């Protein structure tokens, strides 16, 4: 722009500014009244629409939490005039609601998770807690069982549409995955603070057989421990009424293979039993599970005895 054009533009702006200022001064009362009216309309809009909507959103989330039996700290809704405070409150409530949904999804699996934590967490040679296998189990559980969560319908749409769900359901993010691993581990620790629950790690194999036999007797069954040698694949014969079970016991620090399944299956016929099972403190290999399904041999943890024997008693 040339100096002459710049000077001309500045002169025109000056003339417009002076004219506008003169108009405002000469009509000051009208101008102030118009400004006050605009401000009043904005305040009314803010109070009756924005604050009302924010308060309704918060109360709705608090109501959903009450459906899960959860309460939340009471907030003064007047504080929601600040956008930062409102956003923080919504985020807190939605994360608490997501905790409830995750907890509801986990609850049916807690007995198995408690047992697996007892199996996979142990003290190392220096007294440190070794939990790498347990963390791997939780990671697999989150990927295969928990996520994606079941939808949560309410009057503003699906819970999956909320920003907090989008963020905290992305377990491909290492931070989010670690967050839920710690959360699940905390739930299971609350449910089972004394893991491991038994001292089977200190037992010998033969002592474990007597331990399992005692558990069976405590459930009003007869349990006979077979001789240590020549047992033909059965460590215990459990009886009640006309039901006989050939029991193979395995106290392992690693997974139990299909050899134990074959031994229990052979013992069932030898001892004239209707059922056969393997009872262990450990997990079972895929090959063992496949063989057990084919041979109709039940694979149990000793914590499963109550449900297992109850089912056979009522059959």
Secondary structure, DSSP 4 states (H G I P E B T S, - for coil): --HHHHHHHHHHHHHHHHHHHHHHHHTHHHHHHHHHHHHHHHHHHIIIIIIHHHHHHHHHHHHHHHHTT-------GGGGGSHHHHHHHHHHHHHHHHHHHHHHHHHTTHHHHHHHHHHH-EE-TTS-EE-HHHHHHHHHHIIIIISSPPP-EETTEEGGGSHHHHHHT-TTSHHHHHHHHHHHHHHHHHHTTT-S-S-GGGS-HHHHHHHHHHHHHTTT-EEEEPPSSS-TT-SEEEEETTEEEEEEEE--SS-B-HHHHHHHHHHHHHTT-SEEEEEESS-B-HHHHHHHHHHT-EEEEGGGHHHHHHHHHH-
